[in-house]
């Protein structure tokens, strides 16, 4: 049994709890609270977008307006960063944006689970983006894709120094992309839990200030949840642009 200190730890909310254990040799495929959160995220997105598109009207409802704004937001983002060639990659970018955004928002509901606060999830998403854009670059340019690591106009004697730096920078993309999302979600939720513990342990007249801070921090965390989904989407667009157009 967990001790009292562990039970009320701010990190308790990130614990993976298996609901349905599935183990094949040393491979653990258990259905966990993280799995539930991801399934709920996909289900919500599917139902919401299907319902709002199916019942679209000339005068849009609030839900239809949100759906159309989401569509136009990603469409404009791709147009600004990639150009007309980016339209064919709209489903990919839109899916990633909505998955991260709704996953972040579901994590703001009390007693829910924020799967984007786990590095394994964010790294898997970042790896899909990284591998996909790298394959796209080779399909588009063949071996000429390696010219991406050579800065145009660079003196030849600088190549041995800067090409390794460019390669390392490129290979670090999935790490930076995943850590940025994971760290922001982890830090924000931990901070909210810490102040919540202060409110519970303090008398009413002294706990008002931490409570007010929690309300403000929750609003900020909702903004960060959207911002991190936006950053993930725009970096995906930029990586697609690099794969298509190189330098």
Number of C-alpha atoms within 10 A of each C-alpha: 5 7 8 8 8 11 12 14 14 18 16 12 18 18 11 15 13 14 13 11 11 12 10 8 6 6 8 10 12 15 15 15 20 22 17 15 20 21 13 15 20 17 11 16 18 11 10 16 17 12 14 19 14 10 10 15 10 5 8 14 13 10 15 20 15 15 21 16 12 15 17 12 14 23 18 13 20 27 16 14 18 21 12 10 13 19 15 10 14 18 13 13 25 17 15 19 23 21 20 25 24 21 26 26 18 21 21 19 10 7 9 15 23 24 26 28 25 20 18 14 15 24 20 13 19 23 17 13 25 22 12 14 21 19 15 17 24 15 13 14 16 11 10 11 20 13 13 18 19 18 14 9 6 10 8 8 8 11 14 9 9 15 16 13 13 15 14 12 12 15 12 12 17 20 15 14 21 23 19 16 26 22 15 17 23 19 13 18 21 18 16 20 18 16 20 17 16 15 19 12 11 12 10 11 7 12 17 13 13 19 18 13 14 19 12 12 17 17 13 12 21 16 12 19 25 18 14 20 20 20 15 24 25 19 16 23 26 17 23 26 20 19 23 21 14 17 12
